[in-house]
């Protein structure tokens, strides 16, 4: 009994530790890969990039500085965040409508005061659905707007967002074009090296016990 209790405690501790780390990564993000953006881009455009994560304001940073890949990247991330919020709101309204249809009952049936009304259960469930949806939207907003503040990359942001920012980047020459081109090459090479290291690790034979 003592051993089983200790094993359960150990598993619980490991689960809580992993959950805490994943939650921290979700809100704090990860470092940008080497060469993805310059330190000056991240530092000088932090506040402007935050604007992209306010509802429906994701185009503003790329409009203010159309030649900045960093701001284009965050505009694309802001568009994805806005889409997620819209999906949450749509699902919330759909669920609330279903709950209204399910929990609407007839009150004072057979009398002159007969009418349709929501049951107490329906009211509580609709209220809980709305509260949960607003919490989800708030968490999405905070986790996204914190990324440019701390100069980090969102852990859920796929590489396709960077590719879109790079493909939409204007080819007009400016004073930072050479630096950005070198950074882009460094980012791609570092990503390839990471993939090669992962493949080599997977190919290593496991030690026989």
C-alpha positions in Angstrom: 0.0 0.0 0.0 2.9 2.4 0.9 4.6 1.6 -2.4 1.5 2.1 -4.5 0.8 5.4 -2.7 4.4 6.5 -3.4 4.1 5.5 -7.1 0.8 7.4 -7.4 2.4 10.5 -5.8 5.4 10.3 -8.1 3.2 10.0 -11.2 1.1 12.9 -10.0 4.2 15.0 -9.5 5.6 14.2 -13.0 2.2 15.0 -14.5 2.0 18.3 -12.7 5.6 19.2 -13.7 5.0 18.4 -17.4 1.7 20.3 -17.4 3.4 23.3 -15.7 6.2 23.3 -18.3 3.8 23.0 -21.2 1.7 25.9 -19.8 4.8 28.0 -19.4 5.9 27.3 -22.9 2.4 28.2 -24.2 2.4 31.6 -22.5 6.2 32.3 -22.7 6.8 30.8 -26.2 10.2 29.7 -27.5 13.2 31.5 -28.8 13.2 32.5 -32.5 15.5 30.2 -34.5 18.9 31.6 -35.3 18.7 34.0 -38.2 14.9 34.2 -38.3 14.9 37.8 -37.2 17.6 40.3 -36.1 17.8 41.5 -32.5 17.2 45.0 -33.6 14.0 44.0 -35.4 12.6 42.2 -32.4 13.6 45.0 -30.0 12.5 48.0 -32.0 9.2 46.6 -33.2 7.9 45.0 -30.1 5.1 47.5 -29.3 4.0 47.8 -32.9 3.8 44.0 -33.2 1.5 43.9 -30.2 -1.2 45.9 -32.1 -1.6 42.9 -34.4 -3.2 40.8 -31.6 -6.0 43.2 -30.8 -9.3 42.2 -32.4 -9.4 43.0 -36.2 -6.2 45.1 -36.0 -3.8 42.5 -37.4 -3.2 44.5 -40.7 -2.0 47.6 -38.9 1.7 46.7 -38.2 2.3 45.5 -41.8 0.7 48.7 -43.1 2.8 50.9 -40.9 6.0 49.2 -41.9 5.4 47.0 -45.0 9.1 46.2 -45.4 9.5 44.6 -42.0 9.3 40.8 -42.1 9.0 40.8 -38.3 5.8 42.9 -38.4 4.4 40.9 -41.4 5.0 37.7 -39.4 3.1 39.1 -36.4 0.3 40.4 -38.7 -0.2 36.9 -40.0 -0.1 35.5 -36.5 -2.7 38.1 -35.5 -4.9 37.1 -38.4 -4.8 33.5 -37.1 -5.6 34.6 -33.6 -8.6 36.6 -34.8 -9.8 33.6 -36.8 -9.5 31.4 -33.6 -11.5 34.0 -31.7 -14.2 34.0 -34.4 -14.4 30.2 -34.2 -14.8 30.3 -30.4 -17.6 32.9 -30.7 -19.3 30.9 -33.4 -19.2 27.7 -31.4 -20.4 29.5 -28.3 -23.5 30.8 -30.1 -24.1 27.4 -31.6 -23.9 25.7 -28.3 -26.1 28.3 -26.6 -28.7 28.0 -29.3 -28.8 24.2 -28.9 -29.1 24.5 -25.1 -32.0 27.0 -25.6 -33.8 24.5 -27.8 -33.2 21.6 -25.4 -34.0 23.3 -22.1 -37.0 25.4 -23.2 -40.0 24.2 -21.3 -43.7 25.0 -21.2 -44.7 26.9 -18.0 -48.3 27.0 -16.6 -49.5 24.5 -19.3 -53.3 24.6 -19.8 -53.8 28.0 -18.2 -54.1 31.5 -19.6 -50.6 32.1 -18.5 -49.1 29.3 -20.5 -45.8 30.3 -22.1 -42.3 29.0 -23.0 -39.3 29.6 -20.8 -35.8 28.4 -20.1 -35.4 26.0 -17.2 -32.9 26.8 -14.5 -30.6 24.1 -15.8 -30.6 25.7 -19.2 -29.9 29.1 -17.8 -26.9 27.8 -15.7 -25.5 25.8 -18.7 -25.8 28.8 -21.1 -24.1 31.1 -18.5 -21.3 28.6 -18.0 -20.8 28.2 -21.8 -20.5 32.0 -22.2 -18.1 32.3 -19.3 -15.9 29.5 -20.6 -15.8 31.0 -24.1 -14.8 34.4 -22.8 -12.0 32.8 -20.7 -10.7 31.0 -23.8 -10.7 34.2 -25.8 -8.9 36.0 -23.0 -6.3 33.2 -22.7 -5.7 33.3 -26.5 -5.3 37.1 -26.4 -2.8 37.1 -23.5 -0.8 34.2 -24.8 -0.4 35.9 -28.2 0.2 39.5 -27.2 2.9 38.3 -24.7 5.1 37.0 -27.5 6.3 40.3 -29.0 6.5 41.8 -25.5 9.0 39.1 -24.4 10.6 38.7 -27.9 9.5 35.1 -28.2 7.9 32.9 -30.8 4.5 31.3 -30.0 4.8 27.6 -29.5 1.8 26.9 -31.6 2.8 29.2 -34.6 3.8 26.9 -37.5 6.7 27.6 -39.8 4.3 28.4 -42.7 3.6 31.7 -41.1 7.2 32.7 -41.5 7.2 31.5 -45.1 4.1 33.6 -45.8 5.8 36.6 -44.3 8.9 36.0 -46.3 7.0 35.4 -49.6 5.0 38.6 -49.1 8.1 40.6 -48.3 8.8 43.4 -50.8 11.9 42.9 -52.9 12.6 46.6 -53.1 16.1 47.3 -51.8 16.6 49.1 -48.5 19.4 49.6 -46.1 18.7 46.3 -44.2 18.1 44.1 -47.3 21.6 42.5 -47.2 21.4 41.8 -43.5 17.9 40.3 -43.8 19.0 38.1 -46.6 21.9 36.8 -44.6 19.6 36.2 -41.6 17.2 34.3 -43.8 20.0 32.0 -45.1 21.3 31.4 -41.6 17.8 30.6 -40.4 17.3 28.0 -43.2 20.7 26.4 -42.6 20.1 26.2 -38.8 16.8 24.6 -39.4 18.4 22.0 -41.8 21.1 21.3 -39.3 18.4 20.7 -36.6 16.6 18.3 -38.9 19.8 16.4 -39.7 20.7 16.1 -36.0 17.2 14.7 -35.3 17.5 12.1 -38.1 21.0 11.0 -36.9 19.6 10.6 -33.3 16.7 8.5 -34.6 19.1 6.3 -36.7 21.4 5.5 -33.7 20.9 1.8 -32.6 19.5 1.4 -29.2 21.8 -0.1 -26.6 21.2 -3.7 -25.8 20.4 -4.3 -22.2 
